[in-house]
Amino acid sequence: MKYLEYTPLDRINDFLSHVNLGERTIKGCLEAYSCKHTGTDKRLSLSLENEILDHLGKSSDTDSSSPVEYLFSRSSRKTLIYLLLTLHHMYPDYDFSAVRAHEYFTEESWDSFKQIFDVYMFEVSKEWLEENEGGPLLETLYKALDEVVKVAECEIYSYNPEAEADPFLEKGAIWSYHFFFYNRKLKRVVSFRFSCLSNLVSEEFFADESSHEEDEIFDGMDM
C-alpha cells in the first residue's frame, strides 16, 4: 500500500483538522492509498489470508445469513485484506484481526453515507460555506473523492468496531464514523474518518493535569 497525495483532499483535511463548535470539536481526515503491495504488505496479506482460511476451516457455520459466509468468497477476502492493510498503514502499532474485523465492516451506498454526513456534519458544513468558496462541503468532498477513486465505481464500507478494537477513538469522543471508498479496478482506497469530541472533557482533563502538577510541586515544599 502506498500513500497517495491529492491536493483536493488536502484542502478538506486542512479545514477538518479542527473545527471548534463551542462545547464540541469536529475533526476529520481523508487518506488515499494505492493497493499495490510492498514487501511488508505481501507478508501481512498472506498472514491475514491464512488467518481467515484457518478460521473458515474450523467453522461449522454454513448458514448463508452468517457473516462468516462472506469470507468464503475469494474476492470478498481480498477486499477485506485491502481494507485491513489500509488500517495497518494508518495505525501500524495496532494488531487488526481479520477474523474479528470482518464483523465490523458494513457495505454502504453513497445515499446511506450522505444521510449520515448530512446529519452529523450539518454544523460543520455551515462553517465550510462561511469560510470557503466553490460550493457545499459534501459537494466538494464528492468531487475530491471522484478524482481519486471515481465514486460511481466504488464499493463503500463503514467500519464500526467495538470501543476496545478502535485505535482511532479519542478521549472525549461523542460519536465517530469511519468510511472506506474502494475502487476495485483502479486498486485505490480512500479512508474518511470524522468524529465529534467534547471540549468540556478536554478542559476537565487539562484542569486535572494542572492540579496534579501543582500538588507535586507543593508536596516537595516544607509548609
N, C-alpha and C positions, 0 to 999 in steps of 0.2 A: 504494500500500500504506500502510495506517495501523496504527500500533502500538496494540494494544488492552490495556487494563489489566483484569486479573481477580484479585480477592483470593485465590481458591483457588490460583492459580498462584504468587502472591507468597509464600504460606506455604511451598510446596515449595521455591521458589527461595531463600528465607532459609535453609532447612535445608541445601540442597545447595551453598550458596556456598563452603563449605569444611568438609569432613568429614575430620578428621585420624584416620588409622588407624595411626599409628606411623611406619612406614617409607614409607607411602603416603598420599596425599590424594586423595579423590574430590571432583570438582566437577561440578555440573550446572546447566543453565539452560533454562527454558521461556519462549518468547516467542510471543505471539499477534498475528496481523495480519489485517486486513481486506484482501481482494483488490481493493478499489476503487482504481482508478488515480488518481494525482496527475498533474500536468503532466509531471514528470520521468519518472514511471513509463511514461507513454504513449510518450515518445520512446525510452526504453530498451527497452520492449516491442517497438516497431516495429523497432528496430535488431537485437534478438535474433531476431525473426521473419525478417528479411531475411537474417541470417547463416545461419539454418537452411535457408531456401529456396535460397540460393546454394550451400550445401554439397550439398543434395539434387540440384540441377541438375548439379553436377559429378560426382556419384557415379554409377557404373555398377553399383553393387551392388544387385541386386534380390532377393537371397536372403531369403526370408521369415524365416529364423532370424537374420538380421543385425540388430544393434541399430539400424542406420540405418532399418530398416523402420518402427520405432516412430515416427519423425518424419514419416512420410507422412500420418499421421492429424492433422487439424487440432486435434481435441480433445486429443490427446497433446502436440502442440506447445504448446497453451495451458497445459496443466498444467505442463509443463517451464518455461515462461516465468514462471508464477506462483512456482514454487519458486526460480527464479533471482532474481526480484525480491525475494523474501524474503531470500535470501542477500545480495543487494546492500544491502538496508536494514540488515542485521546487520553487514556489513563493507563500507561504502561506498567504501573506498580500494582494494578488490581488484577486478580485472577478471575476471569469470566468463564464460568462453567457453561459449556454448550448444552448440556442436558437440562440445566435449570433455566438457562436464558431463553430457550425456545418458548417457554411458558409465559415469558414477559413481553414477547413481540406480538403485536396485533396488526393485521393488514388493514389499512385505511384507504380512503379515497380523498381526492382534493376537497370534495364537499365536506367530508367529516373533519378534515384538518381545518378548513376555512371556518366551520362552525365554532370550533374550539378557539381558534385565533380571534375571531370577531368578539367573542365573549370575554376572554381573559386578557386580550391586548387592546381593548377598546380605548382606555385612557391613554395608553402609550401611542396609539395611532393618532389621537388628537394632538399629542405633543409633537409627533413627527410632522404633521401638517403645519404646525406653527413655526417649526424650525427649518423645514426643508421644502424645496420646490420640486415639481416633477410628478405629483400625484400621490395618492394614499400609500400608506406603508405596505398594505397587503399587495397592492398592485406592483409596487416597486420590488417587493420580495418575489412575486411570481416571475417578473421579468428577469431578475438576477438568477433565480433557480433555473429558469428556462434556458438561459445562456449556458449554464453549466451542465445540466442533466436532461433538458427537454421534458418538462413536467408531464406532458400528454403521454409520453412513453415510459413514465416512471412507475415503479411499484413503491407505494408509500407505506411505511410501517411506524407504529408508535411503540415506544419502549417504556413499559411501566413496571419496574421491578419493585420488590418489597424494599422497605427502607434500609435494611441491613445489606441489601445487594445493590444499593445505588451509590456509587462513588461520587456522583455529582451533587448529592443532596447537601445543602449548606445549612449552617446554623441559622435558625430563624425562618426557615422556608415555610411559606404558607401554602403554596402549590408549585408544582414543577411539571413541565412537559418536555418530551424528547421525541423528535421525529427523524426518520431517515427517508431520503428520496434516492431510490436506487434505479439506475438505468442499466439494464442487463446488456444491451447492445453496445453502449458506449463504455461499459465497465467503469462507471463512476458512481460515487455515492456522496450525498451531502447530508451531514448531520446538522440538525437545528434544534437546539435546546433553549428553553426560556423558562424563567422562574420568577416568583414573587417572594421577596424577603421582607420580614418585619424590621423596620428601623428601630422600633421600641425594644426588641430583643437585643439588637446590636448595642443600643445605648446602655441597657442594663448590664450587658457583658462587659463593656469597657468601664462602666462605673464600678463593677465588682473587682475588675482587674486593678483599677486605680486605688480602690480601698485596700485591696490585698497588699499592694506595693507600699502604701503608707503604713500599714500595720507592721510590715517587715522593717521599715525604717525606724519606727518608734520602738520596736522590740529590741533593737540594738543600742538604745539610748538609756542612760540612767535617769529616771524621773524622780 
